[in-house]
Structure formats: C-alpha cells, structure tokens
Amino acid sequence: MRKIKEVLRLHYEAGLSRRAISDSQNVSYGSVANYLQRAELAGLRWPLPADMDERTLGRLLFPSQPVTGQRRFVEPDFPQMHQELKRKGVTRQLLWHEYREQHPSQGYSYAQFCHRYLEWLSCQQRSLRQTHRAGEKLFVDYSGPTMSVVNPDTGEIRQAQIFVAVLGASNYTFACAHWSQKQQDWLDAHVQAFTFDI
C-alpha cells in the first residue's frame, strides 16, 4: 500500500530529507522522489484538504492508472511456492520464470517477486528458542542428497548415504558415509559418532 500522504507530511511538515523519509517509511528513495515530484506537478499544497484520503490522493497523482481498485499485478500463490521450494532443485528463479510465463504482462519483476515472498514468509514463520544443556541431546539423521563414490580400480560409481549427528548445545557436527540407510548402517553410524575422538 502506498504511503503518499505520510511522505508528503514528513517532507512539508517535518522537513525531513528524501533519504530520511525513505528510511523511516520503508519506501524506496525513487518512490519518495516520484511522489514529491507528482505532488508538485499536481499543484498540491500542505496541509491537504481534510477529506482527501490515500486513495483519492493516489488517483490525483497517478491519473493514468485504473481506478477500479484492482491490482495491476497478479499475486503469486505463496503457499504453493513455499511447498515447491522444499523440492530438490527448485529455486525462486525457476518459480518466477513459471509465474511470468503464466502472467507475462501482469507479473512482478524478479526482485519484487522475491521481496513479496519474503514478506509473506516472515508472517508465517513461528520460532521457539530452545536451550540445550551440554551433552544432553544429539540430533541425528541422514542428509537428503547422496554423494557419488568412484571405485578407482573398476570406475564403478555408487551413491553413499550421508549420516549427520549434531550436538544440541555446541552444534558440534559429525558426518560419515554408508551404502544404505538400513538398520545395520544406522547403528554403525551411531557407534562411530559416539566413539569419534576429537
């Protein structure tokens, strides 16, 4: 949502510089300069009339934009995007290309696409700070990607599973490779982690 009224107030009433307004309102410097220039061209004086709301002000400064109240850009499906990003090999750049293919004239730029996704994500994330006592917990699992191992004698390539163990308090990490995630390899990985000498 635009903050034109507040930008004008800070400029005319508080006497702040364009950079200071940009920083305080989290609006780009270019947008602040654009709002002030358009207000000057429109002949607006401060204070604004009491009945002038943000929407009316926006229509006055941006007369060429549609007045229907509809957005010019199609909003990406952020929940779906968030799920897609969990898949191996999927990047924001790839999802943005797909989004622009679907909405070539009504799609956000890559920078805006990422910015809006991060804004959405910051509203979704919930965090719980956990304090771990030293030696109390060890977190273990196999990492997702495998590692290629080449036999130097035969040239045969096999995929190794990477076991990772992390101590909760210190984040000290141990990793080793096994041919499978079967019980025998799982137990052997634990033994190696517990007996590893620093």
URQUI-V110842 format. One record per residue. N is the residue number from 0. SS is DSSP state (~ for helix, > for strand, _ for the rest). PHI is phi as a letter, one per 30 degrees, with the letter a starting at -180 (* if undefined). NEAR is the number of other ideal C-beta (glycine too) atoms within 8 Angstrom. Layout:
[[N & SS & PHI & NEAR] [N & SS & PHI & NEAR]]
This chain:
[[0 & _ & * & 3] [1 & _ & d & 6] [2 & _ & b & 9] [3 & ~ & d & 12] [4 & ~ & d & 10] [5 & ~ & d & 8] [6 & ~ & d & 14] [7 & ~ & d & 14] [8 & ~ & d & 10] [9 & ~ & d & 13] [10 & ~ & d & 13] [11 & ~ & d & 9] [12 & _ & d & 8] [13 & _ & d & 7] [14 & _ & i & 5] [15 & _ & d & 9] [16 & _ & d & 5] [17 & ~ & d & 11] [18 & ~ & d & 7] [19 & ~ & d & 9] [20 & ~ & d & 14] [21 & ~ & e & 12] [22 & ~ & d & 7] [23 & ~ & d & 8] [24 & ~ & c & 11] [25 & _ & h & 4] [26 & _ & b & 9] [27 & _ & d & 6] [28 & ~ & e & 8] [29 & ~ & d & 6] [30 & ~ & d & 9] [31 & ~ & d & 15] [32 & ~ & d & 9] [33 & ~ & d & 8] [34 & ~ & e & 13] [35 & ~ & d & 12] [36 & ~ & d & 8] [37 & ~ & d & 10] [38 & ~ & d & 11] [39 & ~ & d & 8] [40 & ~ & d & 6] [41 & _ & d & 8] [42 & _ & i & 5] [43 & _ & d & 9] [44 & _ & c & 5] [45 & _ & c & 8] [46 & _ & d & 5] [47 & _ & d & 10] [48 & _ & e & 4] [49 & _ & d & 4] [50 & _ & d & 4] [51 & _ & d & 8] [52 & _ & c & 6] [53 & ~ & d & 10] [54 & ~ & d & 7] [55 & ~ & d & 8] [56 & ~ & d & 12] [57 & ~ & d & 11] [58 & ~ & d & 10] [59 & ~ & d & 9] [60 & ~ & d & 11] [61 & _ & b & 8] [62 & _ & d & 6] [63 & _ & d & 3] [64 & _ & d & 8] [65 & _ & d & 5] [66 & _ & c & 5] [67 & _ & d & 4] [68 & _ & i & 4] [69 & _ & d & 5] [70 & _ & d & 5] [71 & _ & d & 6] [72 & _ & c & 9] [73 & _ & d & 8] [74 & _ & d & 7] [75 & _ & d & 11] [76 & _ & d & 6] [77 & ~ & d & 11] [78 & ~ & e & 6] [79 & ~ & d & 7] [80 & ~ & d & 11] [81 & ~ & d & 11] [82 & ~ & d & 8] [83 & ~ & d & 9] [84 & _ & d & 10] [85 & _ & d & 6] [86 & _ & d & 7] [87 & _ & d & 5] [88 & _ & i & 4] [89 & _ & c & 9] [90 & _ & b & 7] [91 & ~ & d & 9] [92 & ~ & d & 7] [93 & ~ & d & 8] [94 & ~ & d & 13] [95 & ~ & d & 11] [96 & ~ & d & 8] [97 & ~ & d & 8] [98 & ~ & d & 12] [99 & ~ & d & 9] [100 & ~ & d & 7] [101 & ~ & d & 8] [102 & _ & b & 10] [103 & _ & d & 7] [104 & _ & c & 4] [105 & _ & b & 7] [106 & _ & c & 11] [107 & _ & d & 9] [108 & _ & d & 5] [109 & ~ & d & 8] [110 & ~ & d & 6] [111 & ~ & d & 9] [112 & ~ & e & 14] [113 & ~ & d & 10] [114 & ~ & d & 8] [115 & ~ & d & 12] [116 & ~ & d & 13] [117 & ~ & d & 8] [118 & ~ & d & 8] [119 & ~ & d & 9] [120 & ~ & d & 10] [121 & ~ & d & 7] [122 & ~ & d & 6] [123 & ~ & c & 7] [124 & _ & d & 6] [125 & _ & c & 4] [126 & _ & b & 4] [127 & _ & b & 4] [128 & _ & d & 4] [129 & _ & c & 5] [130 & _ & c & 4] [131 & _ & c & 8] [132 & _ & d & 6] [133 & _ & e & 7] [134 & _ & i & 5] [135 & _ & d & 7] [136 & _ & b & 7] [137 & > & b & 8] [138 & > & c & 8] [139 & > & b & 10] [140 & > & a & 6] [141 & > & c & 8] [142 & _ & d & 8] [143 & _ & d & 4] [144 & _ & d & 6] [145 & _ & c & 7] [146 & > & b & 8] [147 & > & d & 8] [148 & > & b & 9] [149 & > & c & 7] [150 & _ & d & 9] [151 & _ & d & 4] [152 & _ & d & 4] [153 & _ & c & 4] [154 & _ & i & 7] [155 & _ & d & 6] [156 & > & c & 8] [157 & > & b & 8] [158 & > & c & 8] [159 & > & c & 11] [160 & > & d & 12] [161 & > & c & 12] [162 & > & c & 16] [163 & > & b & 11] [164 & > & b & 13] [165 & > & b & 11] [166 & > & d & 13] [167 & _ & d & 11] [168 & _ & d & 10] [169 & _ & c & 6] [170 & _ & i & 7] [171 & _ & d & 6] [172 & > & c & 8] [173 & > & b & 10] [174 & > & b & 9] [175 & > & a & 9] [176 & > & c & 9] [177 & > & b & 11] [178 & _ & d & 6] [179 & _ & b & 6] [180 & _ & c & 7] [181 & _ & d & 6] [182 & ~ & e & 5] [183 & ~ & d & 6] [184 & ~ & d & 13] [185 & ~ & d & 10] [186 & ~ & d & 8] [187 & ~ & d & 9] [188 & ~ & d & 13] [189 & ~ & d & 10] [190 & ~ & d & 8] [191 & ~ & d & 10] [192 & ~ & d & 13] [193 & ~ & d & 6] [194 & ~ & c & 6] [195 & _ & d & 7] [196 & _ & c & 3] [197 & _ & d & 2]]
